[in-house]
C-alpha cells in the first residue's frame, strides 16, 4: 500500500480553494485539472489537509473490515490503545478494556507501556552515549519530515522504536502468534505500521472505533481508574515525553516543540549549528497527540484534553522490564525526493507568464497556497501547480479580457455605483455622449451626461430595463437602452445601442408609407367619383330607354 491511499480525495468535492496547499507544511499537494492530488513521495502524513478541508473532500482509508476479518476468523487480536484515549473518551483503561473485549479482542493494553520503554532508552542515550543533539522518534510525521526534507539531521533522530512499535512488539512476545491493532488519533500511524511491517497488523482511528461501538450498541462506561504506576500516560501532551523522563543530565537542555512549522524552524537551526547539548521532543500536531487530526473531541477542547491526561497520569513508571537497546533499536533511512529544480531563467520565464515582470509585481499574497510567487513558479515548473492558481493573475486576465471586450464593443457601456456616480465608461459611450476623456466624467454624477430618472427607477423598483428606445435630445441620438442592477457589486450597468440611423430610416419608411397611403386614398376617392358619375349617366340612359321601349310596345299592341 502506498502513502496516498491513507488520505484519499473526493475529487468531485474539491472547490479549488487551495486551503490544503496553504496549510500543508511541505506542499505535498499538486493541482491538475482543478483537482487536488496528494503527492505520496513528499507527504509526511500529518493530516492537516484532512482537518482543514472546508468541503470534507478528503477521507481516511479504513482498516476496520480487516480487523473484523481477523476477529471473525478466530485469531487472537490484541489492542495497543494510545494514551490520548482518556481525553477522547473521558474514561479509564478498565472501562475501555471492558468495551473492547466485547468486540472480540483478546487483550487491551495502553501504548503508554511502550512509551515507558522508549523514554527510558532516551535517558540512556543521553547519559551513556552523550549524544550532542537527540530528537525524539515517537511522532512518525516528524520522522518522515526529517527522512525526506532534513536528511542531514538523521544522525540526531533517536534510533529507537516509537511507543506503538515498541509496545506491539512486546505484545507479540506475550501472545505468540497474535495480531496487533493500534487505536489512536493519528493518520501517520497507518503509514508507520505499513512502512515497518510485521509488528502492527492494522491501525484504527478513534472515530472508526466509536462508530463500531455504536453499531454494536456498546457503551463505554465513564469510570477513571487510579493507577499510580502510569507516568508515561503524559506522552500525548506537549512536553509530556520530557515530563515522563528523568531528564536529569546537568549539561543538557530539554525542549519540547509542537507543530510542523515550528519543528522545521528548529531543524533549520540545528542544521546551521545553533543547537547543542539538547534533547528535543518534537510533535507534528499542536498540543501533541491530543491535538491529533482524528481526535473526536478536539474543537476548543485543548485545555480540557490536557487536564484529562495530566490528571490520569500517575507519578511512577509502569512496572515493565526494559529490553536490551538492540531489541528496540530503529534505523531511520533517508527517503530521497526526486524534485526537478528549475534554472533562474526558467523561474523568470514562469513568473513572466504569471504577469510578474518586476519584483513589485510579486505580491506574495499566498492566495495560491505558496508563500511567495517565486515558490509558486517553482511548483509550476515541477507540475505541482497551475498558472491559473494565481488570483492576482486571474484578476488581471479577467480585467484585461473585460476591458478588451468593452473597449471594442460597438455599444456604449458605462457603470454607475448606487450614488449614480460614473465608475467606468468605454470609448463608444464617450463618443456617443461627446466626452473627450474618461477623467472628465469618472466619479461624477450621471446627471452631468444623462437624465437620471431611468436609473433611479431601476434602483427603486428593482426591475431592470431591457431594450427601451429613447431619444437623447442633447446628443440627437436614438438609443436602445438596457440597464441592469448587479446586487453583488451594487452597481448599475448601462448598455446603449445607437439606433439613430435605423430610427431615421424607419421614419423615412413611415413617411413614404404615409404619402403612399395619401395618394392611394386620393386615387380611390377620384375613382369613386367617376364611378358615381358613370352610374348616374347609366341610370338616366336606362330610364329613357325603358320609356321608349314601353311606348313602342304599347303602340304595337294597339295595332
FENKA-V836487 format. One record per backbone hydrogen bond with DSSP energy under -0.5 kcal/mol. CO is the residue of the C=O (numbers start at 1). NH is the residue of the N-H. If there is no record, write none. Layout:
{{CO/NH} {CO/NH}}
This chain:
{{2/5} {3/6} {3/7} {6/8} {6/61} {8/59} {9/11} {10/13} {10/14} {11/14} {18/22} {19/23} {20/24} {23/25} {24/27} {28/39} {30/37} {32/35} {35/32} {37/30} {38/40} {39/42} {39/43} {45/188} {47/51} {48/52} {49/53} {53/56} {57/10} {59/8} {63/67} {64/68} {65/69} {66/70} {67/71} {68/72} {69/73} {70/75} {71/74} {75/77} {76/179} {77/106} {77/107} {78/181} {79/81} {79/109} {80/82} {80/183} {81/111} {82/85} {83/86} {84/87} {84/88} {85/89} {86/90} {92/96} {93/97} {94/98} {95/99} {96/100} {97/101} {98/102} {99/103} {100/103} {100/105} {101/104} {107/79} {109/81} {110/113} {111/114} {111/115} {112/116} {113/117} {114/118} {115/119} {116/120} {117/121} {118/122} {119/123} {120/124} {121/125} {122/126} {123/127} {124/128} {124/129} {125/129} {125/131} {132/278} {134/280} {135/158} {138/140} {139/143} {140/144} {141/145} {142/146} {143/147} {144/148} {145/149} {145/150} {146/150} {147/335} {150/153} {151/154} {153/156} {153/157} {154/157} {156/135} {158/160} {159/330} {162/166} {163/167} {164/168} {165/169} {166/170} {167/171} {168/172} {169/173} {170/174} {171/175} {175/178} {179/78} {180/201} {180/202} {181/80} {182/204} {183/82} {184/206} {185/294} {187/190} {187/191} {188/192} {189/193} {190/194} {191/195} {192/196} {194/197} {195/197} {196/199} {199/201} {202/182} {204/184} {205/209} {206/210} {207/211} {208/212} {209/213} {210/214} {211/215} {212/216} {213/218} {214/217} {217/219} {219/221} {221/223} {223/92} {223/95} {223/225} {225/227} {226/228} {228/230} {228/315} {228/316} {230/233} {230/314} {231/234} {232/235} {233/236} {234/237} {236/290} {237/240} {239/243} {240/244} {241/245} {242/245} {248/250} {249/252} {253/255} {253/279} {255/281} {257/283} {259/263} {260/264} {261/265} {262/266} {263/267} {264/268} {265/269} {266/270} {267/271} {268/272} {269/274} {270/273} {277/253} {278/134} {278/280} {279/255} {279/281} {280/136} {280/282} {281/257} {283/259} {284/260} {285/288} {287/238} {287/290} {288/291} {289/292} {292/295} {294/296} {296/298} {298/301} {301/305} {302/306} {303/307} {304/308} {305/309} {306/310} {307/311} {308/312} {309/313} {316/230} {316/231} {318/320} {321/323} {324/327} {324/328} {325/328} {328/161} {330/332} {331/333} {334/336} {337/339} {338/340} {343/347} {344/348} {345/349} {346/350} {347/351} {348/352} {349/353} {350/354} {351/356} {352/355} {355/357} {358/361} {358/362} {359/362} {361/363} {366/369} {372/376} {373/377} {374/378} {375/379} {376/380} {377/381} {378/382} {379/384} {379/385} {380/383} {384/31} {386/389} {387/390} {389/391} {390/394} {391/395} {392/396} {393/397} {394/398} {395/399} {396/400} {397/401} {398/402} {399/403} {400/404} {401/405} {402/406} {403/407} {404/408} {406/409} {412/496} {413/426} {414/494} {415/423} {415/424} {416/492} {417/420} {420/446} {421/417} {422/443} {424/415} {426/430} {427/431} {428/432} {429/433} {430/435} {431/434} {437/440} {438/441} {438/442} {441/444} {444/422} {445/448} {446/449} {446/450} {452/455} {452/456} {453/457} {454/458} {455/459} {456/460} {457/461} {458/462} {462/464} {465/483} {467/469} {468/481} {470/472} {470/479} {471/473} {472/475} {472/476} {472/477} {477/472} {477/479} {478/499} {478/500} {479/470} {479/481} {480/497} {481/468} {482/495} {483/465} {484/486} {484/493} {485/487} {486/490} {486/491} {490/418} {491/486} {491/493} {492/416} {492/494} {493/484} {494/414} {495/482} {496/412} {496/498} {497/480} {497/499} {499/503} {500/504} {501/505} {502/506} {503/507} {504/508} {505/509} {506/510} {507/511} {508/512} {509/513} {510/514} {511/515} {512/516} {513/517} {514/518} {515/519} {516/520} {517/521} {518/522} {519/523} {520/524} {521/525} {522/526} {523/527} {524/528} {525/529} {526/530} {527/531} {528/532} {529/533} {530/534} {531/535} {532/536} {533/537} {534/538} {535/539} {536/540} {537/541} {538/542} {539/543} {540/544} {541/545} {542/546} {543/547} {544/548} {545/549} {546/550} {547/551} {548/552} {549/553} {550/554} {551/555} {552/556} {553/557} {554/558} {555/559}}
